[in-house]
Each structure stands twice: as structure tokens, then as C-alpha cells.
């Protein structure tokens, strides 16, 4: 019997750091993932027609053509994020369930409730594992869902689609590996992307136009003399927030003198 491929939106999901902590933790995460995914799919448009496949630590979902990519992006990642927040609410960071998710689009061969193959499945699995998304999730432990889109999906369904899909929440990244090479777009659901989250911890951060180099910023300037001792500034550097006291004679600590 010959099976024909049809265009589907494909969701590929993998657990972050699933192998750490032993078999008991691993089993609990898998059970939690399956429950969270099934609950999220049930509330999505035509969820009863979505085809799910378990792949060890990961899951693959084929969404029928009657549901647009925009509907998938507007519904499923946010529903899954809510389910994971419920699951993780009373758990330590080491026991929490966090996932990387890719949403792609392409040909898939479906036989009843079985996913047999197709380019859409391959692309989704490969873009899901790109390094920039892994680094962003590592830098944002409060993020439970890291989402990545191939460039074509972002352009057609987010950039040129419904403004409610928040195109500015995504960051363009370049992935280059044996498994996937090309432009992709990443975001963290419910959490801001860390600054420079697509760079490794040892990679230099290029200076933005008009910015002051870090070393130069550490040197006193002539303008410092115009500031009174103990002037207080609110600042945001990368993902670190805080209040710092600057100026000659300032004491270490916050502006209340602590």
C-alpha cells in the first residue's frame, strides 16, 4: 500500500537535561510531559485530530492542515507553558520539567495514528536541537518552554501574520551544525530572552553602534565630577537587575544604605 505525504504543521518537543538525576527523575519527567502535552492538545483547535508520537525523551505532533500555523503558535506553546508551570509549582529546580520545542511545516506521511516519515518531521527535530536555543534555556532557568521556528515559518506566520503572535519577542539566530544549518528564530514563552542568549559563555559580545566598551566604561570620565557623591541609578545589565550606588564617597550596597 502506497502512502502519500501531505503538508502538516509539525511540533517537536524534547525534555531539557532529561538524563540527569537517575531513572526515577527521568520517569517522572516523561510522565509529566505526556500528561501536559495531552492536556494542552485537547484544548487546541481540532485537538482530537492531532497525531502524537512518543520518541523516548521527546514527542512529535503532526497538526492537520485545517489548523493554521498561526493558530498552532497562538495556542499550543502557551497552553503547554501553563501546564508545565502547574507541574513545576511545588518542585525543586532539579525536579522541574522544562522543554525545547520546534514548530516547522512540511510533508509528513501519516497512516491513521502513526507518523511514518517526511521532511517536516526531520526539519522539526533538527531545528529543535540548535545550540542557540540550548544556550538561551541554560541562561534562563525560569523559562519552561523554549520555542524555535525555521525562518520560513517565522516570516509567513509570525512576521507577516497576526500581531498577537508577538514577532518582536523572537530573536534571529544562525545555526550551523551537521544536523541543521540556516536562520532560525527563538523565544522563551512567558520569559524575556536573556541578552546575547545565542552566544556561548566564552564568546565575546560585539559592541553595538555607539556603545561604550566595557573596559572604557569602567574608567572614570570627566562627567563623573558633575555627579554628587552617592547618586543612585537603576540599571539593567544582561539578565542581572539591581540598584547600585555610584559616585565619589558612595558606600557599597543599595540606596537605603544597606
C-alpha positions as protocol buffer text, in pm:
chain_id: "A"
residue {
  index: 1
  type: UNK
  ca { x: 0 y: 0 z: 0 }
}
residue {
  index: 2
  type: UNK
  ca { x: 138 y: 337 z: -102 }
}
residue {
  index: 3
  type: UNK
  ca { x: 119 y: 625 z: 147 }
}
residue {
  index: 4
  type: UNK
  ca { x: 110 y: 982 z: 23 }
}
residue {
  index: 5
  type: UNK
  ca { x: 273 y: 1273 z: 204 }
}
residue {
  index: 6
  type: UNK
  ca { x: 65 y: 1576 z: 294 }
}
residue {
  index: 7
  type: UNK
  ca { x: 155 y: 1916 z: 437 }
}
residue {
  index: 8
  type: UNK
  ca { x: 136 y: 1934 z: 815 }
}
residue {
  index: 9
  type: UNK
  ca { x: 249 y: 2168 z: 1086 }
}
residue {
  index: 10
  type: UNK
  ca { x: 494 y: 1965 z: 1292 }
}
residue {
  index: 11
  type: UNK
  ca { x: 577 y: 2017 z: 1659 }
}
residue {
  index: 12
  type: UNK
  ca { x: 887 y: 1851 z: 1800 }
}
residue {
  index: 13
  type: UNK
  ca { x: 941 y: 1854 z: 2178 }
}
residue {
  index: 14
  type: UNK
  ca { x: 1237 y: 1740 z: 2386 }
}
residue {
  index: 15
  type: UNK
  ca { x: 1300 y: 1750 z: 2762 }
}
residue {
  index: 16
  type: UNK
  ca { x: 1586 y: 1969 z: 2880 }
}
residue {
  index: 17
  type: UNK
  ca { x: 1854 y: 1768 z: 3066 }
}
residue {
  index: 18
  type: UNK
  ca { x: 1633 y: 1461 z: 3083 }
}
residue {
  index: 19
  type: UNK
  ca { x: 1917 y: 1218 z: 3156 }
}
residue {
  index: 20
  type: UNK
  ca { x: 2038 y: 1389 z: 3473 }
}
residue {
  index: 21
  type: UNK
  ca { x: 1935 y: 1268 z: 3818 }
}
residue {
  index: 22
  type: UNK
  ca { x: 1870 y: 897 z: 3767 }
}
residue {
  index: 23
  type: UNK
  ca { x: 1588 y: 680 z: 3638 }
}
residue {
  index: 24
  type: UNK
  ca { x: 1323 y: 791 z: 3890 }
}
residue {
  index: 25
  type: UNK
  ca { x: 1355 y: 1156 z: 3790 }
}
residue {
  index: 26
  type: UNK
  ca { x: 1361 y: 1058 z: 3423 }
}
residue {
  index: 27
  type: UNK
  ca { x: 1040 y: 857 z: 3456 }
}
residue {
  index: 28
  type: UNK
  ca { x: 861 y: 1135 z: 3641 }
}
residue {
  index: 29
  type: UNK
  ca { x: 958 y: 1387 z: 3375 }
}
residue {
  index: 30
  type: UNK
  ca { x: 835 y: 1162 z: 3095 }
}
residue {
  index: 31
  type: UNK
  ca { x: 502 y: 1103 z: 3267 }
}
residue {
  index: 32
  type: UNK
  ca { x: 468 y: 1475 z: 3334 }
}
residue {
  index: 33
  type: UNK
  ca { x: 547 y: 1561 z: 2973 }
}
residue {
  index: 34
  type: UNK
  ca { x: 292 y: 1319 z: 2830 }
}
residue {
  index: 35
  type: UNK
  ca { x: 17 y: 1445 z: 3062 }
}
residue {
  index: 36
  type: UNK
  ca { x: 99 y: 1811 z: 2994 }
}
residue {
  index: 37
  type: UNK
  ca { x: 107 y: 1763 z: 2616 }
}
residue {
  index: 38
  type: UNK
  ca { x: -218 y: 1568 z: 2603 }
}
residue {
  index: 39
  type: UNK
  ca { x: -395 y: 1826 z: 2820 }
}
residue {
  index: 40
  type: UNK
  ca { x: -265 y: 2111 z: 2603 }
}
residue {
  index: 41
  type: UNK
  ca { x: -359 y: 1942 z: 2274 }
}
residue {
  index: 42
  type: UNK
  ca { x: -711 y: 1870 z: 2398 }
}
residue {
  index: 43
  type: UNK
  ca { x: -780 y: 2242 z: 2434 }
}
residue {
  index: 44
  type: UNK
  ca { x: -641 y: 2339 z: 2091 }
}
residue {
  index: 45
  type: UNK
  ca { x: -843 y: 2372 z: 1767 }
}
residue {
  index: 46
  type: UNK
  ca { x: -930 y: 2024 z: 1632 }
}
residue {
  index: 47
  type: UNK
  ca { x: -706 y: 1877 z: 1900 }
}
residue {
  index: 48
  type: UNK
  ca { x: -871 y: 1537 z: 1864 }
}
residue {
  index: 49
  type: UNK
  ca { x: -727 y: 1517 z: 1510 }
}
residue {
  index: 50
  type: UNK
  ca { x: -367 y: 1595 z: 1608 }
}
residue {
  index: 51
  type: UNK
  ca { x: -139 y: 1292 z: 1571 }
}
residue {
  index: 52
  type: UNK
  ca { x: 105 y: 1232 z: 1859 }
}
residue {
  index: 53
  type: UNK
  ca { x: 411 y: 1011 z: 1867 }
}
residue {
  index: 54
  type: UNK
  ca { x: 637 y: 933 z: 2160 }
}
residue {
  index: 55
  type: UNK
  ca { x: 1008 y: 919 z: 2078 }
}
residue {
  index: 56
  type: UNK
  ca { x: 1182 y: 827 z: 2404 }
}
residue {
  index: 57
  type: UNK
  ca { x: 1260 y: 1158 z: 2576 }
}
residue {
  index: 58
  type: UNK
  ca { x: 1082 y: 1354 z: 2305 }
}
residue {
  index: 59
  type: UNK
  ca { x: 743 y: 1381 z: 2137 }
}
residue {
  index: 60
  type: UNK
  ca { x: 637 y: 1464 z: 1783 }
}
residue {
  index: 61
  type: UNK
  ca { x: 300 y: 1605 z: 1685 }
}
residue {
  index: 62
  type: UNK
  ca { x: 150 y: 1644 z: 1336 }
}
residue {
  index: 63
  type: UNK
  ca { x: -123 y: 1906 z: 1316 }
}
residue {
  index: 64
  type: UNK
  ca { x: -373 y: 1866 z: 1030 }
}
residue {
  index: 65
  type: UNK
  ca { x: -381 y: 2127 z: 751 }
}
residue {
  index: 66
  type: UNK
  ca { x: -720 y: 2254 z: 868 }
}
residue {
  index: 67
  type: UNK
  ca { x: -540 y: 2422 z: 1161 }
}
residue {
  index: 68
  type: UNK
  ca { x: -315 y: 2708 z: 1051 }
}
residue {
  index: 69
  type: UNK
  ca { x: 42 y: 2756 z: 1171 }
}
residue {
  index: 70
  type: UNK
  ca { x: -70 y: 3082 z: 1331 }
}
residue {
  index: 71
  type: UNK
  ca { x: -336 y: 2900 z: 1533 }
}
residue {
  index: 72
  type: UNK
  ca { x: -82 y: 2644 z: 1647 }
}
residue {
  index: 73
  type: UNK
  ca { x: 167 y: 2913 z: 1756 }
}
residue {
  index: 74
  type: UNK
  ca { x: -100 y: 3120 z: 1926 }
}
residue {
  index: 75
  type: UNK
  ca { x: -243 y: 2832 z: 2126 }
}
residue {
  index: 76
  type: UNK
  ca { x: -21 y: 2533 z: 2192 }
}
residue {
  index: 77
  type: UNK
  ca { x: 307 y: 2677 z: 2333 }
}
residue {
  index: 78
  type: UNK
  ca { x: 119 y: 2893 z: 2583 }
}
residue {
  index: 79
  type: UNK
  ca { x: -115 y: 2614 z: 2693 }
}
residue {
  index: 80
  type: UNK
  ca { x: 182 y: 2384 z: 2740 }
}
residue {
  index: 81
  type: UNK
  ca { x: 368 y: 2651 z: 2936 }
}
residue {
  index: 82
  type: UNK
  ca { x: 73 y: 2681 z: 3175 }
}
residue {
  index: 83
  type: UNK
  ca { x: 62 y: 2304 z: 3224 }
}
residue {
  index: 84
  type: UNK
  ca { x: 435 y: 2295 z: 3299 }
}
residue {
  index: 85
  type: UNK
  ca { x: 405 y: 2580 z: 3549 }
}
residue {
  index: 86
  type: UNK
  ca { x: 139 y: 2382 z: 3733 }
}
residue {
  index: 87
  type: UNK
  ca { x: 358 y: 2071 z: 3725 }
}
residue {
  index: 88
  type: UNK
  ca { x: 666 y: 2258 z: 3846 }
}
residue {
  index: 89
  type: UNK
  ca { x: 500 y: 2472 z: 4112 }
}
residue {
  index: 90
  type: UNK
  ca { x: 596 y: 2259 z: 4414 }
}
residue {
  index: 91
  type: UNK
  ca { x: 914 y: 2107 z: 4272 }
}
residue {
  index: 92
  type: UNK
  ca { x: 1277 y: 2195 z: 4323 }
}
residue {
  index: 93
  type: UNK
  ca { x: 1467 y: 2328 z: 4020 }
}
residue {
  index: 94
  type: UNK
  ca { x: 1634 y: 1989 z: 3975 }
}
residue {
  index: 95
  type: UNK
  ca { x: 1297 y: 1813 z: 3955 }
}
residue {
  index: 96
  type: UNK
  ca { x: 1128 y: 2059 z: 3721 }
}
residue {
  index: 97
  type: UNK
  ca { x: 1015 y: 1978 z: 3370 }
}
residue {
  index: 98
  type: UNK
  ca { x: 1147 y: 2213 z: 3100 }
}
residue {
  index: 99
  type: UNK
  ca { x: 1128 y: 2160 z: 2726 }
}
residue {
  index: 100
  type: UNK
  ca { x: 1264 y: 2277 z: 2393 }
}
residue {
  index: 101
  type: UNK
  ca { x: 1005 y: 2298 z: 2117 }
}
residue {
  index: 102
  type: UNK
  ca { x: 1025 y: 2348 z: 1741 }
}
residue {
  index: 103
  type: UNK
  ca { x: 734 y: 2428 z: 1513 }
}
residue {
  index: 104
  type: UNK
  ca { x: 804 y: 2352 z: 1146 }
}
residue {
  index: 105
  type: UNK
  ca { x: 595 y: 2286 z: 836 }
}
residue {
  index: 106
  type: UNK
  ca { x: 640 y: 2028 z: 564 }
}
residue {
  index: 107
  type: UNK
  ca { x: 541 y: 1698 z: 412 }
}
residue {
  index: 108
  type: UNK
  ca { x: 450 y: 1416 z: 650 }
}
residue {
  index: 109
  type: UNK
  ca { x: 336 y: 1062 z: 580 }
}
residue {
  index: 110
  type: UNK
  ca { x: 56 y: 972 z: 821 }
}
residue {
  index: 111
  type: UNK
  ca { x: -111 y: 633 z: 846 }
}
residue {
  index: 112
  type: UNK
  ca { x: -406 y: 653 z: 1083 }
}
residue {
  index: 113
  type: UNK
  ca { x: -250 y: 749 z: 1416 }
}
residue {
  index: 114
  type: UNK
  ca { x: 106 y: 672 z: 1305 }
}
residue {
  index: 115
  type: UNK
  ca { x: 369 y: 917 z: 1180 }
}
residue {
  index: 116
  type: UNK
  ca { x: 574 y: 725 z: 924 }
}
residue {
  index: 117
  type: UNK
  ca { x: 816 y: 990 z: 798 }
}
residue {
  index: 118
  type: UNK
  ca { x: 860 y: 1302 z: 591 }
}
residue {
  index: 119
  type: UNK
  ca { x: 1075 y: 1613 z: 558 }
}
residue {
  index: 120
  type: UNK
  ca { x: 859 y: 1804 z: 805 }
}
residue {
  index: 121
  type: UNK
  ca { x: 943 y: 1561 z: 1084 }
}
residue {
  index: 122
  type: UNK
  ca { x: 1314 y: 1575 z: 1006 }
}
residue {
  index: 123
  type: UNK
  ca { x: 1335 y: 1955 z: 997 }
}
residue {
  index: 124
  type: UNK
  ca { x: 1140 y: 1996 z: 1322 }
}
residue {
  index: 125
  type: UNK
  ca { x: 1365 y: 1753 z: 1510 }
}
residue {
  index: 126
  type: UNK
  ca { x: 1683 y: 1911 z: 1379 }
}
residue {
  index: 127
  type: UNK
  ca { x: 1599 y: 2276 z: 1440 }
}
residue {
  index: 128
  type: UNK
  ca { x: 1472 y: 2189 z: 1790 }
}
residue {
  index: 129
  type: UNK
  ca { x: 1825 y: 2097 z: 1897 }
}
residue {
  index: 130
  type: UNK
  ca { x: 2015 y: 2403 z: 1774 }
}
residue {
  index: 131
  type: UNK
  ca { x: 2277 y: 2544 z: 2010 }
}
residue {
  index: 132
  type: UNK
  ca { x: 2133 y: 2900 z: 2039 }
}
residue {
  index: 133
  type: UNK
  ca { x: 1810 y: 2765 z: 2188 }
}
residue {
  index: 134
  type: UNK
  ca { x: 2000 y: 2540 z: 2429 }
}
residue {
  index: 135
  type: UNK
  ca { x: 2209 y: 2835 z: 2546 }
}
residue {
  index: 136
  type: UNK
  ca { x: 1904 y: 3056 z: 2592 }
}
residue {
  index: 137
  type: UNK
  ca { x: 1736 y: 2791 z: 2807 }
}
residue {
  index: 138
  type: UNK
  ca { x: 2054 y: 2743 z: 3013 }
}
residue {
  index: 139
  type: UNK
  ca { x: 2069 y: 3119 z: 3075 }
}
residue {
  index: 140
  type: UNK
  ca { x: 1701 y: 3145 z: 3180 }
}
residue {
  index: 141
  type: UNK
  ca { x: 1616 y: 2882 z: 3443 }
}
residue {
  index: 142
  type: UNK
  ca { x: 1270 y: 3034 z: 3493 }
}
residue {
  index: 143
  type: UNK
  ca { x: 1175 y: 2951 z: 3133 }
}
residue {
  index: 144
  type: UNK
  ca { x: 988 y: 2624 z: 3093 }
}
residue {
  index: 145
  type: UNK
  ca { x: 924 y: 2639 z: 2717 }
}
residue {
  index: 146
  type: UNK
  ca { x: 1191 y: 2740 z: 2467 }
}
residue {
  index: 147
  type: UNK
  ca { x: 1047 y: 2780 z: 2117 }
}
residue {
  index: 148
  type: UNK
  ca { x: 1230 y: 2784 z: 1785 }
}
residue {
  index: 149
  type: UNK
  ca { x: 1094 y: 2838 z: 1433 }
}
residue {
  index: 150
  type: UNK
  ca { x: 1262 y: 2789 z: 1097 }
}
residue {
  index: 151
  type: UNK
  ca { x: 1292 y: 3115 z: 907 }
}
residue {
  index: 152
  type: UNK
  ca { x: 1009 y: 3033 z: 664 }
}
residue {
  index: 153
  type: UNK
  ca { x: 761 y: 2965 z: 945 }
}
residue {
  index: 154
  type: UNK
  ca { x: 854 y: 3286 z: 1124 }
}
residue {
  index: 155
  type: UNK
  ca { x: 825 y: 3501 z: 811 }
}
residue {
  index: 156
  type: UNK
  ca { x: 492 y: 3361 z: 690 }
}
residue {
  index: 157
  type: UNK
  ca { x: 312 y: 3306 z: 1019 }
}
residue {
  index: 158
  type: UNK
  ca { x: 463 y: 3548 z: 1273 }
}
residue {
  index: 159
  type: UNK
  ca { x: 624 y: 3844 z: 1097 }
}
residue {
  index: 160
  type: UNK
  ca { x: 351 y: 3868 z: 832 }
}
residue {
  index: 161
  type: UNK
  ca { x: 77 y: 3713 z: 1043 }
}
residue {
  index: 162
  type: UNK
  ca { x: -129 y: 3804 z: 1349 }
}
residue {
  index: 163
  type: UNK
  ca { x: 43 y: 4080 z: 1555 }
}
residue {
  index: 164
  type: UNK
  ca { x: -79 y: 3897 z: 1866 }
}
residue {
  index: 165
  type: UNK
  ca { x: 191 y: 3636 z: 1796 }
}
residue {
  index: 166
  type: UNK
  ca { x: 444 y: 3900 z: 1913 }
}
residue {
  index: 167
  type: UNK
  ca { x: 711 y: 3895 z: 1640 }
}
residue {
  index: 168
  type: UNK
  ca { x: 935 y: 4122 z: 1849 }
}
residue {
  index: 169
  type: UNK
  ca { x: 955 y: 3855 z: 2120 }
}
residue {
  index: 170
  type: UNK
  ca { x: 1168 y: 3644 z: 1886 }
}
residue {
  index: 171
  type: UNK
  ca { x: 1539 y: 3672 z: 1821 }
}
residue {
  index: 172
  type: UNK
  ca { x: 1701 y: 3581 z: 1494 }
}
residue {
  index: 173
  type: UNK
  ca { x: 1987 y: 3333 z: 1528 }
}
residue {
  index: 174
  type: UNK
  ca { x: 2215 y: 3150 z: 1292 }
}
residue {
  index: 175
  type: UNK
  ca { x: 2259 y: 2776 z: 1344 }
}
residue {
  index: 176
  type: UNK
  ca { x: 2540 y: 2582 z: 1185 }
}
residue {
  index: 177
  type: UNK
  ca { x: 2586 y: 2214 z: 1261 }
}
residue {
  index: 178
  type: UNK
  ca { x: 2580 y: 1876 z: 1094 }
}
residue {
  index: 179
  type: UNK
  ca { x: 2211 y: 1842 z: 1179 }
}
residue {
  index: 180
  type: UNK
  ca { x: 2083 y: 2189 z: 1087 }
}
residue {
  index: 181
  type: UNK
  ca { x: 2224 y: 2492 z: 912 }
}
residue {
  index: 182
  type: UNK
  ca { x: 2032 y: 2811 z: 849 }
}
residue {
  index: 183
  type: UNK
  ca { x: 1845 y: 3101 z: 1003 }
}
residue {
  index: 184
  type: UNK
  ca { x: 1602 y: 3036 z: 1286 }
}
residue {
  index: 185
  type: UNK
  ca { x: 1401 y: 3240 z: 1536 }
}
residue {
  index: 186
  type: UNK
  ca { x: 1387 y: 3168 z: 1908 }
}
residue {
  index: 187
  type: UNK
  ca { x: 1179 y: 3291 z: 2201 }
}
residue {
  index: 188
  type: UNK
  ca { x: 1107 y: 3187 z: 2558 }
}
residue {
  index: 189
  type: UNK
  ca { x: 740 y: 3161 z: 2650 }
}
residue {
  index: 190
  type: UNK
  ca { x: 648 y: 3386 z: 2942 }
}
residue {
  index: 191
  type: UNK
  ca { x: 1009 y: 3498 z: 2999 }
}
residue {
  index: 192
  type: UNK
  ca { x: 1228 y: 3757 z: 2828 }
}
residue {
  index: 193
  type: UNK
  ca { x: 1516 y: 3622 z: 2626 }
}
residue {
  index: 194
  type: UNK
  ca { x: 1848 y: 3674 z: 2806 }
}
residue {
  index: 195
  type: UNK
  ca { x: 2070 y: 3925 z: 2637 }
}
residue {
  index: 196
  type: UNK
  ca { x: 2309 y: 3751 z: 2398 }
}
residue {
  index: 197
  type: UNK
  ca { x: 2142 y: 3419 z: 2481 }
}
residue {
  index: 198
  type: UNK
  ca { x: 2258 y: 3280 z: 2149 }
}
residue {
  index: 199
  type: UNK
  ca { x: 2627 y: 3312 z: 2236 }
}
residue {
  index: 200
  type: UNK
  ca { x: 2841 y: 3073 z: 2431 }
}
residue {
  index: 201
  type: UNK
  ca { x: 2965 y: 3174 z: 2777 }
}
residue {
  index: 202
  type: UNK
  ca { x: 3318 y: 3233 z: 2650 }
}
residue {
  index: 203
  type: UNK
  ca { x: 3233 y: 3416 z: 2330 }
}
residue {
  index: 204
  type: UNK
  ca { x: 3292 y: 3789 z: 2309 }
}
residue {
  index: 205
  type: UNK
  ca { x: 2989 y: 4014 z: 2271 }
}
residue {
  index: 206
  type: UNK
  ca { x: 3030 y: 4258 z: 1981 }
}
residue {
  index: 207
  type: UNK
  ca { x: 2982 y: 4620 z: 2079 }
}
residue {
  index: 208
  type: UNK
  ca { x: 2667 y: 4783 z: 1948 }
}
residue {
  index: 209
  type: UNK
  ca { x: 2699 y: 5101 z: 1740 }
}
residue {
  index: 210
  type: UNK
  ca { x: 2756 y: 5396 z: 1969 }
}
residue {
  index: 211
  type: UNK
  ca { x: 2811 y: 5181 z: 2277 }
}
residue {
  index: 212
  type: UNK
  ca { x: 3098 y: 5225 z: 2520 }
}
residue {
  index: 213
  type: UNK
  ca { x: 3342 y: 4932 z: 2551 }
}
residue {
  index: 214
  type: UNK
  ca { x: 3322 y: 4759 z: 2886 }
}
residue {
  index: 215
  type: UNK
  ca { x: 3679 y: 4844 z: 2977 }
}
residue {
  index: 216
  type: UNK
  ca { x: 3625 y: 5208 z: 2891 }
}
residue {
  index: 217
  type: UNK
  ca { x: 3304 y: 5215 z: 3090 }
}
residue {
  index: 218
  type: UNK
  ca { x: 3495 y: 5111 z: 3398 }
}
residue {
  index: 219
  type: UNK
  ca { x: 3723 y: 5417 z: 3378 }
}
residue {
  index: 220
  type: UNK
  ca { x: 3617 y: 5746 z: 3543 }
}
residue {
  index: 221
  type: UNK
  ca { x: 3521 y: 6018 z: 3298 }
}
residue {
  index: 222
  type: UNK
  ca { x: 3514 y: 6393 z: 3324 }
}
residue {
  index: 223
  type: UNK
  ca { x: 3138 y: 6375 z: 3369 }
}
residue {
  index: 224
  type: UNK
  ca { x: 3184 y: 6184 z: 3694 }
}
residue {
  index: 225
  type: UNK
  ca { x: 3284 y: 6506 z: 3871 }
}
residue {
  index: 226
  type: UNK
  ca { x: 2944 y: 6651 z: 3796 }
}
residue {
  index: 227
  type: UNK
  ca { x: 2770 y: 6377 z: 3993 }
}
residue {
  index: 228
  type: UNK
  ca { x: 2720 y: 6420 z: 4363 }
}
residue {
  index: 229
  type: UNK
  ca { x: 2853 y: 6152 z: 4593 }
}
residue {
  index: 230
  type: UNK
  ca { x: 2607 y: 5869 z: 4641 }
}
residue {
  index: 231
  type: UNK
  ca { x: 2396 y: 5933 z: 4329 }
}
residue {
  index: 232
  type: UNK
  ca { x: 2170 y: 5633 z: 4270 }
}
residue {
  index: 233
  type: UNK
  ca { x: 2098 y: 5474 z: 3935 }
}
residue {
  index: 234
  type: UNK
  ca { x: 1871 y: 5185 z: 3840 }
}
residue {
  index: 235
  type: UNK
  ca { x: 2039 y: 4969 z: 3583 }
}
residue {
  index: 236
  type: UNK
  ca { x: 1994 y: 4651 z: 3382 }
}
residue {
  index: 237
  type: UNK
  ca { x: 2298 y: 4462 z: 3260 }
}
residue {
  index: 238
  type: UNK
  ca { x: 2229 y: 4142 z: 3073 }
}
residue {
  index: 239
  type: UNK
  ca { x: 1992 y: 3946 z: 3292 }
}
residue {
  index: 240
  type: UNK
  ca { x: 2107 y: 4100 z: 3622 }
}
residue {
  index: 241
  type: UNK
  ca { x: 1884 y: 4360 z: 3782 }
}
residue {
  index: 242
  type: UNK
  ca { x: 1975 y: 4576 z: 4076 }
}
residue {
  index: 243
  type: UNK
  ca { x: 2030 y: 4920 z: 4225 }
}
residue {
  index: 244
  type: UNK
  ca { x: 2385 y: 5046 z: 4252 }
}
residue {
  index: 245
  type: UNK
  ca { x: 2529 y: 5350 z: 4425 }
}
residue {
  index: 246
  type: UNK
  ca { x: 2780 y: 5543 z: 4218 }
}
residue {
  index: 247
  type: UNK
  ca { x: 2997 y: 5849 z: 4274 }
}
residue {
  index: 248
  type: UNK
  ca { x: 3282 y: 5954 z: 4494 }
}
residue {
  index: 249
  type: UNK
  ca { x: 3234 y: 5866 z: 4856 }
}
residue {
  index: 250
  type: UNK
  ca { x: 2946 y: 5627 z: 4782 }
}
residue {
  index: 251
  type: UNK
  ca { x: 2911 y: 5324 z: 5000 }
}
residue {
  index: 252
  type: UNK
  ca { x: 2862 y: 4974 z: 4867 }
}
residue {
  index: 253
  type: UNK
  ca { x: 2506 y: 4848 z: 4879 }
}
residue {
  index: 254
  type: UNK
  ca { x: 2167 y: 4985 z: 4784 }
}
residue {
  index: 255
  type: UNK
  ca { x: 2042 y: 5341 z: 4811 }
}
residue {
  index: 256
  type: UNK
  ca { x: 1897 y: 5283 z: 5159 }
}
residue {
  index: 257
  type: UNK
  ca { x: 2250 y: 5237 z: 5292 }
}
residue {
  index: 258
  type: UNK
  ca { x: 2225 y: 4863 z: 5345 }
}
